[in-house]
Amino acid sequence: MDFFERSSQPLLPRSAFILRLMLSTGAGVLLVLVSLVGGMIGFRFFEGSEWDDAFLNASMLLSGMGPLGTPTTYGGKMFAGWYALYSGFAVLVIAAIAFGPVVHRLLHKLHLDEQDLVEPENK
């Protein structure tokens, strides 16, 4: 089963597109939450941070801003470095998942013939 329709298929009805967009956005939000919790656990375990500090450092790294403080332990430094590398990649993947349906619909619409532009529910 494919998540996206093929170029030979008609444009997806708006209601189905909105559902697809909600599903992909939900998957993106879930990945953000899993990444954030993983970062919090890592800062808590390797650096001994309190939960609020772990949240702050993990969210700052995940957003690309960088940690607020310099890790003091070897494990904390290694974790912060690897988590920063992971975060840079994760942001790209999450954005692709969340905005994929919009980009796909735009490209699909650009490649349809004029008679196919009328959505099936309006025919």
N, C-alpha and C positions, 0 to 999 in steps of 0.2 A: 504494500500500500504506500503510495506516494503522498507526501505532505503538500506538495505543490502540483497544480495542474500542468499539463504539458502545453507547449505552444500551439499544438493542433486542437486543443480543447477550448471551448468558449470561456470568457471571463467569468470568474466565480461570482455568484450573487453577493451583493453588499453584506447581507446578514451573515453569510458563511465566511466572508472575508473578515468581518469584525470578530467572529468567533475564533478564527485562525490567529488574528492579531492578539486577542486576549490570551490564547494558549501560549503563544510565543513570548509575550510579555511576562506571563506567569512563570514560564521556564527561566527567563532571564532573571527575574526577581529571586526565584529559588536558588539559582546559581550564585547570585550576590550574597544571599543569606548563608549558604553553605560555605562560601569563601570567607565571609566575615567571621563566622563561628570558628572555622578552622584557624584563622589568624589569631583570634582571641585565645583559643586553646594553646596555640604555639607560644604566644607571648607569655601566657600564664605559666606554662610548663618550663620553657627555656629561660625566661627572664625573671620569673617570679613576680610578675606584675599583678596588681589588683585587677578585678574584672573591668572596672571603668577605664583604667589606663590601657588595658589590653584591647578594649573596644576602640578607644581613641587611636592607638597606634595602628591597629589592623585596618580601621576604616580610612585613616590617612594614607597608608600604603596602598590600599585597594583603589583609592581614588586618584593615586598618582602624585600626591602631595609630599610623601615621604614621612618617616616617623618623626614624632615630636622630640624624642630624646634619643641619644646614642645608646644602643644596647651595651651593657657592661660585661656580660659573660660571653665566653666563646660560643656556647650553644645559641645564645640570643643573637649574636652577630651573624652566625651562619643561618639561623632561621630567618632573620630579617632580610638578609640578602636573597635567599631562595624565595621567600614569600614576595619580595618586591619583583623578582623576575616572573614568578607565577602571576602576580597581579597585573602586570603589563599585558601578558598574554590573555588572561581571563577577561579583562575589559574589552579587548577586541572580539573575543568569542561571544561574550554576553551581548555586545552591541549588534553583532551579526545575527544572533538568534532573535533578539527583540525587534530589530528593524528589517529582518529578512522578508517578511510578508509584504511590507510596504514597497521595498525595492522590487520584489518579484512582480507585484501587481502593476507597478509602473512600467517595467520592462515588457510584461505580457501585454499590457494595453497598447504600448508603442508598436508591437509587432502584429497586432490583429488587423484583419481587413476591416473596412468601414462597416460592413453589414454585421460584423461580429461585435461591434462596440456596444450595441444595445444589450443590456444585461438580460439573462434568460428569464428572470422573474417579471420583466417588463415587456416581453415579447407577446 
